[in-house]
Amino acid sequence: MATRKKTGRRHPLASAALLIIGLVAAGGASAAVSTVANAEPSGAAAHSQALTMQDGAELFRANCASCHGLNAEGTENGVSLIGVGAASVDFQVMTGRMPMAFQGPQALQRDPQFTQEQSDAMGDWIASLAPGPERPSDELLDTAQVDDEGVANGGVLFRINCAMCHNVAGAGGALTEGKFAPNLHDIDAAHIYEAMLTGPQNMPVFNDNNISPEEKREIIAYLHYLDENPSPGGFDLGALGPVSEGLFIWIFGLGGVVAITVWLTSRPN
């Protein structure tokens, strides 16, 4: 009885199966890391009663001193926080960027690891070390008093000062060396104001001499207007901007027309 000779070739679907297995494994590992990074802290971080400045100092030394030093003086692993103010602490802590889950090109936004009371206590202690930007008041964040003209002015200010990194529609964009300007949709008004005031990551500082408190409020109102009013033209292609969207039309739109033309003219043959 003749036996089938082995050719030593892989099955045609073997490569595809290996690729799928690799992608599933990578996705599972990424999900596991994200779950650990966003895990709720235990002990002191679960407690939300009124805290004092001394409580803030203890929280800081327990959770932040390994990088920023026991007295916020900074180390080789983290910058000095003397003079950054309570606004910077609130932005970094309540957007989950600090404490960092792992070292990387920039801190990533995630679920906050502390309550608002704990963040405020740490911010008050940092503010006691040296003067710095304060957390914005409710009045500065009240966009209800911004009229349509103010929203339009906020759009102009945003396009002049922010769109080169964050995109004209606030969709974010890539920067150098693995860094990026984040998406600005559905962001708390306080965190937008604090980002302008403190200049986190690669963002420049827009103090009140550059952009007044009223203009900051108009920019926030404009971003919230974008949240509430989706693209009137339908699918917005991710709001990537006119260059990227124009390239998409040239490649896929014109390419599709050429492909249909070739197909129609080849049928008689």
Helices and strands as residue ranges (DSSP letters): H 14-37, G 43-46, H 53-63, H 65-68, H 85-94, H 116-129, H 138-141, G 143-145, H 148-161, H 163-166, E 173-174, E 180-181, H 189-198, H 213-228, G 237-239, H 242-248, I 249-254, H 255-266
